[in-house]
């Protein structure tokens, strides 16, 4: 049986994501659950469409490591989405 992570652990994950607001435009579809002793987190992050695949991958690796540091035993899956053409931070690039 799986269950949602406690609110304090979910809050710690959101705090990590919020600390990277310079790189992450937004995030959504955050699901955090526990199955036995293992934690599973998956989410979608919206990144600047101007990032290369390598830059986006490096950022996701960093986020995964940061979450694992904060919550050992966490398996995290991140789905990357580009920002839209009306993004004010990317306009003109």
Secondary structure, DSSP 4 states (H G I P E B T S, - for coil): -EEEPPHHHHHHHHHHHHTTTTTEEEEEEEEEEEETTEEEEEEEEEE-TTS-HHHHHHHHHHHHHHHHHHSSSEEEEEEEEEPPTT-TTTTT-
